[in-house]
Amino acid sequence: MRFVIQRVSRATVTVAGAVTGAIQKGLVVLIGISSGDTEQDVASMVEKLVNLRICADTEGKMNLSVLQTAGGLLLVSQFTLYGDCRKGRRPSFEKAAPPERAKELYDLVVATARKTGLHVGTGVFREHMDVELVNDGPITILLDSCELFGSK
């Protein structure tokens, strides 16, 4: 599982002209699910995400988590995070989970994140989305469950 995390001052996701998710200060998280990902990966990744100390304290230093700042999360599914560009000019997505499994785990990420009490906005799985954000910092972090918790 891969999370691309961007600290933002505000962000929205729009699908077919309608806003499906929006946050003010917080984190936009692009979420890629691989074929080997499990429910345990979801629990570990969400725990890591909400406790990452990448939000600014009163001195402007990255010392606080999104939980400590009561920020929001905007969670967006993005299978292209598993695009393999090593051969040819068109990415291969063989490592991405099949859509049914990916949706199941994405929905679990959303449900697990909501249990933290944070405001959680979302995109719409398998839909074309327009994601607008104001990157605060800019701060962008990559989390990969294989690198954090061991390979599958």
N, CA, C and O atoms as a DFTB+ gen file, in Angstrom:
608 C
 N C O
     1  1       0.857      -1.161       0.000
     2  2       0.000       0.000       0.000
     3  2       0.904       1.225       0.000
     4  3       1.917       1.272       0.697
     5  1       0.523       2.193      -0.781
     6  2       1.295       3.428      -0.868
     7  2       0.393       4.617      -0.580
     8  3      -0.727       4.710      -1.081
     9  1       0.915       5.527       0.246
    10  2       0.250       6.795       0.516
    11  2       1.192       7.904       0.070
    12  3       2.349       7.939       0.489
    13  1       0.712       8.802      -0.768
    14  2       1.417      10.046      -1.040
    15  2       0.646      11.112      -0.257
    16  3      -0.527      11.378      -0.517
    17  1       1.346      11.711       0.708
    18  2       0.718      12.618       1.669
    19  2       1.194      14.038       1.392
    20  3       2.394      14.293       1.292
    21  1       0.243      14.955       1.270
    22  2       0.590      16.360       1.105
    23  2      -0.106      17.158       2.199
    24  3      -1.320      17.066       2.386
    25  1       0.693      17.946       2.917
    26  2       0.117      18.838       3.924
    27  2      -0.484      20.024       3.179
    28  3       0.167      20.626       2.325
    29  1      -1.735      20.354       3.511
    30  2      -2.448      21.395       2.770
    31  2      -3.104      22.400       3.707
    32  3      -3.381      22.116       4.872
    33  1      -3.343      23.587       3.152
    34  2      -4.144      24.563       3.887
    35  2      -5.619      24.448       3.504
    36  3      -6.499      24.896       4.239
    37  1      -5.876      23.835       2.331
    38  2      -7.248      23.500       1.920
    39  2      -7.180      22.607       0.689
    40  3      -6.202      22.631      -0.058
    41  1      -8.240      21.815       0.488
    42  2      -8.287      20.916      -0.675
    43  2      -9.717      20.466      -0.929
    44  3     -10.536      20.373      -0.014
    45  1      -9.995      20.189      -2.209
    46  2     -11.309      19.663      -2.596
    47  2     -11.144      18.603      -3.677
    48  3     -10.169      18.598      -4.429
    49  1     -12.121      17.708      -3.733
    50  2     -12.230      16.747      -4.823
    51  2     -13.595      16.969      -5.464
    52  3     -14.617      17.050      -4.783
    53  1     -13.585      17.064      -6.787
    54  2     -14.815      17.272      -7.544
    55  2     -14.971      16.142      -8.554
    56  3     -14.018      15.770      -9.239
    57  1     -16.179      15.602      -8.639
    58  2     -16.501      14.561      -9.616
    59  2     -17.741      15.025     -10.376
    60  3     -18.778      15.312      -9.777
    61  1     -17.623      15.093     -11.690
    62  2     -18.736      15.507     -12.555
    63  2     -19.362      16.823     -12.086
    64  3     -20.584      16.976     -12.094
    65  1     -18.516      17.761     -11.683
    66  2     -18.983      19.086     -11.293
    67  2     -19.466      19.213      -9.864
    68  3     -19.815      20.312      -9.434
    69  1     -19.499      18.111      -9.107
    70  2     -19.968      18.159      -7.724
    71  2     -18.816      17.870      -6.762
    72  3     -18.049      16.927      -6.960
    73  1     -18.707      18.690      -5.722
    74  2     -17.677      18.465      -4.706
    75  2     -18.067      17.228      -3.901
    76  3     -19.160      17.156      -3.340
    77  1     -17.146      16.246      -3.853
    78  2     -17.402      15.019      -3.092
    79  2     -16.657      14.989      -1.770
    80  3     -17.000      14.212      -0.879
    81  1     -15.644      15.825      -1.639
    82  2     -14.884      15.887      -0.402
    83  2     -14.115      17.187      -0.331
    84  3     -13.635      17.696      -1.345
    85  1     -14.001      17.723       0.876
    86  2     -13.255      18.970       1.062
    87  2     -12.744      19.030       2.493
    88  3     -13.391      18.555       3.426
    89  1     -11.560      19.631       2.642
    90  2     -10.997      19.872       3.968
    91  2     -10.356      21.250       3.982
    92  3     -10.048      21.828       2.940
    93  1     -10.165      21.757       5.187
    94  2      -9.330      22.940       5.374
    95  2      -7.945      22.418       5.736
    96  3      -7.472      21.500       5.066
    97  1      -7.275      22.939       6.740
    98  2      -5.936      22.461       7.106
    99  2      -5.949      20.965       7.360
   100  3      -6.841      20.435       8.021
   101  1      -4.936      20.294       6.817
   102  2      -4.848      18.855       7.034
   103  2      -3.973      18.194       5.997
   104  3      -2.985      18.764       5.534
   105  1      -4.355      16.971       5.639
   106  2      -3.555      16.159       4.734
   107  2      -4.398      15.609       3.594
   108  3      -5.480      15.064       3.812
   109  1      -3.891      15.759       2.376
   110  2      -4.446      15.051       1.228
   111  2      -3.627      13.786       1.086
   112  3      -2.397      13.830       1.095
   113  1      -4.310      12.654       0.955
   114  2      -3.623      11.377       0.861
   115  2      -4.085      10.652      -0.395
   116  3      -5.247      10.262      -0.515
   117  1      -3.139      10.477      -1.342
   118  2      -3.393       9.669      -2.522
   119  2      -3.054       8.239      -2.136
   120  3      -1.967       7.977      -1.621
   121  1      -3.978       7.306      -2.379
   122  2      -3.856       5.947      -1.857
   123  2      -3.802       4.938      -2.994
   124  3      -4.730       4.832      -3.796
   125  1      -2.688       4.192      -3.048
   126  2      -2.532       3.095      -4.004
   127  2      -2.574       1.775      -3.258
   128  3      -1.919       1.613      -2.228
   129  1      -3.344       0.837      -3.778
   130  2      -3.488      -0.485      -3.163
   131  2      -2.881      -1.519      -4.099
   132  3      -3.215      -1.569      -5.283
   133  1      -1.981      -2.351      -3.557
   134  2      -1.367      -3.402      -4.377
   135  2      -2.093      -4.727      -4.162
   136  3      -2.873      -4.880      -3.222
   137  1      -1.824      -5.665      -5.039
   138  2      -2.504      -6.961      -4.979
   139  2      -2.174      -7.736      -3.716
   140  3      -2.938      -8.625      -3.338
   141  1      -1.070      -7.437      -3.049
   142  2      -0.694      -8.165      -1.842
   143  2      -1.118      -7.511      -0.550
   144  3      -0.812      -8.030       0.524
   145  1      -1.811      -6.389      -0.612
   146  2      -2.165      -5.651       0.595
   147  2      -3.258      -6.362       1.392
   148  3      -4.098      -7.072       0.841
   149  1      -3.216      -6.144       2.722
   150  2      -4.135      -6.802       3.643
   151  2      -4.798      -5.784       4.566
   152  3      -4.466      -4.599       4.557
   153  1      -5.733      -6.275       5.352
   154  2      -6.390      -5.450       6.354
   155  2      -5.376      -4.947       7.380
   156  3      -5.515      -3.836       7.892
   157  1      -4.354      -5.758       7.686
   158  2      -3.318      -5.337       8.622
   159  2      -2.529      -4.144       8.063
   160  3      -2.150      -3.240       8.807
   161  1      -2.285      -4.152       6.742
   162  2      -1.618      -3.007       6.116
   163  2      -2.444      -1.741       6.321
   164  3      -1.896      -0.677       6.609
   165  1      -3.761      -1.856       6.171
   166  2      -4.636      -0.703       6.362
   167  2      -4.471      -0.157       7.776
   168  3      -4.246       1.039       7.959
   169  1      -4.580      -1.024       8.771
   170  2      -4.487      -0.587      10.166
   171  2      -3.141       0.079      10.443
   172  3      -3.085       1.132      11.078
   173  1      -2.068      -0.529       9.971
   174  2      -0.727       0.010      10.219
   175  2      -0.507       1.337       9.507
   176  3       0.061       2.269      10.078
   177  1      -0.959       1.419       8.260
   178  2      -0.748       2.646       7.485
   179  2      -1.577       3.809       8.032
   180  3      -1.080       4.932       8.108
   181  1      -2.821       3.562       8.409
   182  2      -3.643       4.645       8.948
   183  2      -3.077       5.116      10.288
   184  3      -3.049       6.315      10.562
   185  1      -2.629       4.182      11.116
   186  2      -2.025       4.552      12.394
   187  2      -0.794       5.424      12.171
   188  3      -0.610       6.436      12.848
   189  1       0.046       5.027      11.219
   190  2       1.238       5.807      10.892
   191  2       0.841       7.188      10.365
   192  3       1.408       8.199      10.779
   193  1      -0.125       7.228       9.461
   194  2      -0.583       8.475       8.846
   195  2      -1.046       9.491       9.880
   196  3      -0.565      10.624       9.888
   197  1      -1.958       9.110      10.738
   198  2      -2.562      10.086      11.645
   199  2      -1.608      10.516      12.757
   200  3      -1.852      11.519      13.428
   201  1      -0.527       9.766      12.956
   202  2       0.439      10.108      13.997
   203  2       1.739      10.698      13.463
   204  3       2.621      11.046      14.249
   205  1       1.877      10.816      12.142
   206  2       3.074      11.444      11.563
   207  2       3.174      12.883      12.042
   208  3       2.205      13.638      11.960
   209  1       4.325      13.257      12.532
   210  2       4.527      14.622      13.032
   211  2       5.014      15.512      11.882
   212  3       6.198      15.835      11.781
   213  1       4.069      15.896      11.022
   214  2       4.403      16.729       9.861
   215  2       3.613      18.030       9.836
   216  3       3.673      18.779       8.860
   217  1       2.871      18.298      10.908
   218  2       2.122      19.550      11.004
   219  2       2.897      20.524      11.885
   220  3       3.613      20.121      12.801
   221  1       2.743      21.792      11.595
   222  2       3.524      22.828      12.278
   223  2       3.019      23.093      13.695
   224  3       1.818      23.117      13.962
   225  1       3.995      23.292      14.597
   226  2       3.668      23.744      15.949
   227  2       3.653      25.276      15.952
   228  3       3.707      25.896      14.889
   229  1       3.582      25.885      17.130
   230  2       3.495      27.348      17.210
   231  2       4.765      28.043      16.724
   232  3       4.744      29.235      16.417
   233  1       5.874      27.297      16.654
   234  2       7.130      27.865      16.156
   235  2       7.367      27.543      14.685
   236  3       8.424      27.865      14.142
   237  1       6.383      26.903      14.031
   238  2       6.503      26.573      12.621
   239  2       7.294      25.302      12.341
   240  3       7.593      25.008      11.184
   241  1       7.635      24.549      13.375
   242  2       8.394      23.308      13.192
   243  2       7.441      22.132      13.042
   244  3       6.347      22.137      13.607
   245  1       7.856      21.122      12.279
   246  2       7.028      19.927      12.097
   247  2       7.135      19.038      13.343
   248  3       7.955      18.123      13.402
   249  1       6.291      19.330      14.328
   250  2       6.303      18.595      15.595
   251  2       4.961      17.987      15.954
   252  3       4.867      17.240      16.928
   253  1       3.926      18.286      15.193
   254  2       2.583      17.837      15.556
   255  2       1.993      16.926      14.482
   256  3       2.329      17.029      13.302
   257  1       1.113      16.039      14.918
   258  2       0.394      15.164      13.991
   259  2      -0.927      15.808      13.599
   260  3      -1.359      16.784      14.214
   261  1      -1.556      15.268      12.590
   262  2      -2.876      15.756      12.180
   263  2      -3.885      15.516      13.305
   264  3      -4.843      16.277      13.442
   265  1      -3.687      14.478      14.105
   266  2      -4.557      14.253      15.266
   267  2      -4.409      15.383      16.274
   268  3      -5.400      15.877      16.812
   269  1      -3.174      15.788      16.528
   270  2      -2.926      16.837      17.517
   271  2      -3.438      18.200      17.068
   272  3      -3.773      19.043      17.901
   273  1      -3.499      18.418      15.771
   274  2      -3.968      19.704      15.253
   275  2      -5.448      19.670      14.880
   276  3      -6.013      20.686      14.475
   277  1      -6.078      18.494      15.017
   278  2      -7.484      18.309      14.633
   279  2      -7.705      18.736      13.186
   280  3      -8.722      19.344      12.851
   281  1      -6.743      18.410      12.343
   282  2      -6.855      18.715      10.915
   283  2      -7.786      17.734      10.228
   284  3      -8.376      16.860      10.863
   285  1      -7.905      17.894       8.935
   286  2      -8.748      17.001       8.150
   287  2      -7.913      16.070       7.294
   288  3      -6.717      16.286       7.094
   289  1      -8.557      15.040       6.796
   290  2      -7.953      14.121       5.834
   291  2      -8.824      14.093       4.592
   292  3     -10.045      13.968       4.682
   293  1      -8.197      14.207       3.444
   294  2      -8.899      14.042       2.176
   295  2      -8.267      12.827       1.513
   296  3      -7.124      12.888       1.059
   297  1      -9.007      11.720       1.455
   298  2      -8.492      10.436       0.998
   299  2      -8.964      10.159      -0.424
   300  3     -10.163      10.143      -0.703
   301  1      -7.995       9.939      -1.325
   302  2      -8.294       9.785      -2.747
   303  2      -7.634       8.514      -3.272
   304  3      -6.418       8.355      -3.163
   305  1      -8.426       7.611      -3.838
   306  2      -7.856       6.389      -4.405
   307  2      -7.090       6.727      -5.681
   308  3      -7.521       7.567      -6.471
   309  1      -5.943       6.061      -5.874
   310  2      -5.136       6.341      -7.056
   311  2      -4.286       5.114      -7.410
   312  3      -3.166       4.954      -6.924
   313  1      -4.845       4.255      -8.267
   314  2      -4.152       3.028      -8.655
   315  2      -2.850       3.309      -9.388
   316  3      -1.968       2.452      -9.429
   317  1      -2.717       4.496      -9.968
   318  2      -1.509       4.805     -10.741
   319  2      -0.261       4.895      -9.877
   320  3       0.847       4.970     -10.409
   321  1      -0.413       4.888      -8.552
   322  2       0.765       4.859      -7.683
   323  2       1.536       3.551      -7.839
   324  3       2.687       3.448      -7.415
   325  1       0.899       2.556      -8.447
   326  2       1.591       1.297      -8.731
   327  2       1.950       1.171     -10.211
   328  3       2.126       0.063     -10.718
   329  1       2.054       2.292     -10.892
   330  2       2.497       2.281     -12.287
   331  2       3.980       1.937     -12.372
   332  3       4.808       2.578     -11.724
   333  1       4.310       0.934     -13.164
   334  2       5.693       0.509     -13.359
   335  2       6.154       1.028     -14.718
   336  3       5.639       0.616     -15.758
   337  1       7.117       1.925     -14.698
   338  2       7.579       2.592     -15.924
   339  2       8.952       2.105     -16.370
   340  3       9.604       2.761     -17.182
   341  1       9.396       0.975     -15.857
   342  2      10.742       0.495     -16.190
   343  2      10.874       0.040     -17.635
   344  3      11.956       0.146     -18.211
   345  1       9.803      -0.462     -18.232
   346  2       9.875      -0.948     -19.619
   347  2       8.941      -0.121     -20.498
   348  3       7.824       0.209     -20.100
   349  1       9.402       0.198     -21.661
   350  2       8.562       0.901     -22.621
   351  2       8.196       2.300     -22.183
   352  3       8.836       2.884     -21.308
   353  1       7.158       2.830     -22.803
   354  2       6.733       4.201     -22.535
   355  2       5.359       4.293     -21.903
   356  3       4.898       5.376     -21.543
   357  1       4.709       3.145     -21.772
   358  2       3.396       3.138     -21.146
   359  2       3.499       2.355     -19.839
   360  3       3.988       1.225     -19.836
   361  1       3.049       2.937     -18.736
   362  2       3.160       2.240     -17.447
   363  2       2.356       0.943     -17.425
   364  3       1.297       0.835     -18.043
   365  1       2.882      -0.026     -16.705
   366  2       2.170      -1.269     -16.433
   367  2       1.581      -1.138     -15.032
   368  3       2.214      -0.578     -14.137
   369  1       0.390      -1.644     -14.848
   370  2      -0.265      -1.560     -13.545
   371  2      -0.513      -2.945     -12.956
   372  3      -1.462      -3.139     -12.197
   373  1       0.339      -3.905     -13.306
   374  2       0.181      -5.286     -12.865
   375  2       0.218      -5.434     -11.352
   376  3      -0.423      -6.336     -10.812
   377  1       0.949      -4.576     -10.655
   378  2       1.065      -4.697      -9.192
   379  2      -0.127      -4.097      -8.456
   380  3      -0.308      -4.348      -7.264
   381  1      -0.944      -3.305      -9.153
   382  2      -2.125      -2.722      -8.510
   383  2      -3.150      -3.829      -8.245
   384  3      -3.281      -4.776      -9.020
   385  1      -3.863      -3.683      -7.141
   386  2      -4.898      -4.658      -6.795
   387  2      -6.040      -4.589      -7.800
   388  3      -6.300      -3.529      -8.370
   389  1      -6.729      -5.718      -8.025
   390  2      -7.938      -5.675      -8.856
   391  2      -8.947      -4.698      -8.243
   392  3      -8.977      -4.528      -7.025
   393  1      -9.764      -4.062      -9.069
   394  2     -10.664      -3.012      -8.570
   395  2     -11.542      -3.424      -7.382
   396  3     -11.722      -2.633      -6.455
   397  1     -12.082      -4.625      -7.390
   398  2     -12.975      -5.040      -6.300
   399  2     -12.222      -5.082      -4.972
   400  3     -12.719      -4.593      -3.958
   401  1     -11.032      -5.663      -4.979
   402  2     -10.225      -5.745      -3.759
   403  2      -9.720      -4.361      -3.345
   404  3      -9.708      -4.027      -2.161
   405  1      -9.309      -3.571      -4.318
   406  2      -8.824      -2.226      -4.019
   407  2      -9.922      -1.388      -3.372
   408  3      -9.658      -0.661      -2.414
   409  1     -11.145      -1.479      -3.880
   410  2     -12.255      -0.715      -3.296
   411  2     -12.522      -1.167      -1.871
   412  3     -12.754      -0.343      -0.987
   413  1     -12.490      -2.470      -1.646
   414  2     -12.706      -3.006      -0.299
   415  2     -11.683      -2.422       0.692
   416  3     -12.049      -1.982       1.782
   417  1     -10.406      -2.424       0.302
   418  2      -9.373      -1.910       1.201
   419  2      -9.398      -0.384       1.301
   420  3      -9.146       0.169       2.372
   421  1      -9.700       0.299       0.198
   422  2      -9.836       1.757       0.240
   423  2     -10.962       2.140       1.201
   424  3     -10.793       3.034       2.030
   425  1     -12.104       1.470       1.093
   426  2     -13.228       1.751       1.995
   427  2     -12.838       1.496       3.449
   428  3     -13.283       2.207       4.349
   429  1     -12.006       0.479       3.674
   430  2     -11.531       0.192       5.029
   431  2     -10.589       1.298       5.526
   432  3     -10.633       1.663       6.701
   433  1      -9.739       1.831       4.640
   434  2      -8.890       2.965       5.008
   435  2      -9.776       4.129       5.462
   436  3      -9.526       4.734       6.505
   437  1     -10.798       4.433       4.685
   438  2     -11.700       5.548       5.017
   439  2     -12.386       5.297       6.360
   440  3     -12.417       6.181       7.216
   441  1     -12.931       4.102       6.546
   442  2     -13.626       3.775       7.799
   443  2     -12.676       3.848       8.998
   444  3     -13.040       4.366      10.054
   445  1     -11.466       3.329       8.828
   446  2     -10.478       3.343       9.911
   447  2     -10.076       4.772      10.248
   448  3      -9.945       5.119      11.422
   449  1      -9.880       5.597       9.236
   450  2      -9.528       7.007       9.459
   451  2     -10.667       7.740      10.179
   452  3     -10.415       8.569      11.053
   453  1     -11.894       7.442       9.820
   454  2     -13.040       8.116      10.458
   455  2     -13.149       7.759      11.939
   456  3     -13.640       8.561      12.733
   457  1     -12.701       6.576      12.311
   458  2     -12.748       6.162      13.716
   459  2     -11.837       7.013      14.602
   460  3     -11.988       7.011      15.824
   461  1     -10.892       7.742      13.996
   462  2     -10.000       8.603      14.779
   463  2     -10.697       9.876      15.237
   464  3     -10.183      10.584      16.103
   465  1     -11.857      10.174      14.671
   466  2     -12.578      11.391      15.016
   467  2     -12.243      12.584      14.136
   468  3     -12.850      13.647      14.269
   469  1     -11.271      12.411      13.232
   470  2     -10.916      13.492      12.317
   471  2     -11.992      13.663      11.248
   472  3     -12.714      12.721      10.921
   473  1     -12.089      14.876      10.710
   474  2     -12.950      15.093       9.553
   475  2     -12.281      14.410       8.357
   476  3     -11.113      14.664       8.064
   477  1     -13.028      13.545       7.670
   478  2     -12.487      12.805       6.532
   479  2     -13.364      13.059       5.314
   480  3     -14.562      12.775       5.321
   481  1     -12.738      13.605       4.259
   482  2     -13.402      13.759       2.973
   483  2     -12.832      12.724       2.025
   484  3     -11.748      12.190       2.261
   485  1     -13.560      12.437       0.948
   486  2     -13.097      11.428      -0.005
   487  2     -13.389      11.843      -1.440
   488  3     -14.178      12.746      -1.720
   489  1     -12.718      11.143      -2.319
   490  2     -13.069      11.174      -3.720
   491  2     -14.092      10.074      -3.965
   492  3     -14.739       9.597      -3.033
   493  1     -14.234       9.673      -5.234
   494  2     -15.143       8.590      -5.591
   495  2     -14.331       7.531      -6.320
   496  3     -13.709       7.813      -7.345
   497  1     -14.338       6.326      -5.795
   498  2     -13.536       5.239      -6.336
   499  2     -13.902       4.974      -7.798
   500  3     -15.079       4.905      -8.152
   501  1     -12.873       4.826      -8.641
   502  2     -12.977       4.520     -10.079
   503  2     -13.664       5.617     -10.897
   504  3     -14.159       5.353     -11.993
   505  1     -13.694       6.815     -10.383
   506  2     -14.248       7.938     -11.136
   507  2     -13.130       8.902     -11.484
   508  3     -12.105       8.950     -10.804
   509  1     -13.331       9.672     -12.549
   510  2     -12.399      10.737     -12.899
   511  2     -12.620      11.863     -11.892
   512  3     -13.739      12.349     -11.729
   513  1     -11.549      12.271     -11.223
   514  2     -11.657      13.283     -10.171
   515  2     -10.762      14.473     -10.484
   516  3      -9.676      14.320     -11.042
   517  1     -11.230      15.650     -10.121
   518  2     -10.410      16.847     -10.121
   519  2     -10.046      17.128      -8.679
   520  3     -10.919      17.382      -7.848
   521  1      -8.749      17.082      -8.379
   522  2      -8.271      17.322      -7.021
   523  2      -7.578      18.676      -7.017
   524  3      -6.606      18.892      -7.742
   525  1      -8.084      19.580      -6.199
   526  2      -7.470      20.900      -6.051
   527  2      -6.954      21.018      -4.626
   528  3      -7.634      20.655      -3.667
   529  1      -5.720      21.540      -4.511
   530  2      -5.163      21.693      -3.177
   531  2      -4.183      22.839      -3.144
   532  3      -3.604      23.227      -4.158
   533  1      -4.015      23.372      -1.947
   534  2      -2.983      24.363      -1.693
   535  2      -2.000      23.670      -0.760
   536  3      -2.271      23.479       0.425
   537  1      -0.841      23.294      -1.328
   538  2       0.179      22.578      -0.568
   539  2       0.806      23.539       0.424
   540  3       1.279      24.613       0.052
   541  1       0.806      23.147       1.682
   542  2       1.313      23.978       2.765
   543  2       2.743      23.572       3.076
   544  3       2.972      22.545       3.714
   545  1       3.693      24.354       2.637
   546  2       5.102      24.061       2.911
   547  2       6.015      24.379       1.742
   548  3       6.751      25.363       1.822
   549  1       6.016      23.643       0.704
   550  2       5.266      22.410       0.472
   551  2       5.848      21.232       1.243
   552  3       7.061      21.104       1.405
   553  1       4.947      20.379       1.711
   554  2       5.328      19.162       2.417
   555  2       4.686      17.995       1.680
   556  3       3.463      17.937       1.551
   557  1       5.502      17.068       1.198
   558  2       5.011      15.857       0.540
   559  2       5.819      14.678       1.059
   560  3       7.049      14.699       1.030
   561  1       5.121      13.644       1.537
   562  2       5.746      12.464       2.139
   563  2       5.193      11.212       1.456
   564  3       4.006      11.144       1.139
   565  1       6.053      10.234       1.236
   566  2       5.635       8.951       0.678
   567  2       5.733       7.878       1.753
   568  3       6.784       7.711       2.373
   569  1       4.643       7.152       1.976
   570  2       4.652       5.984       2.853
   571  2       4.374       4.749       2.007
   572  3       3.440       4.740       1.204
   573  1       5.177       3.715       2.183
   574  2       4.999       2.453       1.463
   575  2       5.003       1.327       2.490
   576  3       5.985       1.161       3.214
   577  1       3.934       0.558       2.568
   578  2       3.824      -0.483       3.589
   579  2       4.933      -1.521       3.474
   580  3       5.373      -2.056       4.492
   581  1       5.397      -1.819       2.266
   582  2       6.480      -2.777       2.104
   583  2       7.766      -2.269       2.744
   584  3       8.490      -3.026       3.390
   585  1       8.038      -0.996       2.561
   586  2       9.261      -0.408       3.135
   587  2       9.135      -0.225       4.644
   588  3      10.118      -0.378       5.369
   589  1       7.942       0.099       5.122
   590  2       7.736       0.348       6.558
   591  2       7.616      -0.926       7.381
   592  3       8.152      -1.015       8.486
   593  1       6.911      -1.906       6.838
   594  2       6.545      -3.071       7.640
   595  2       7.053      -4.397       7.074
   596  3       6.669      -5.463       7.554
   597  1       7.911      -4.336       6.061
   598  2       8.466      -5.549       5.467
   599  2       7.782      -5.907       4.166
   600  3       6.612      -5.593       3.950
   601  1       8.538      -6.575       3.300
   602  2       8.004      -6.911       1.969
   603  2       7.048      -8.081       2.054
   604  3       7.062      -8.871       2.997
   605  1       6.213      -8.157       1.026
   606  2       5.217      -9.238       0.943
   607  2       5.711     -10.326       0.034
   608  3       5.018     -11.324      -0.168
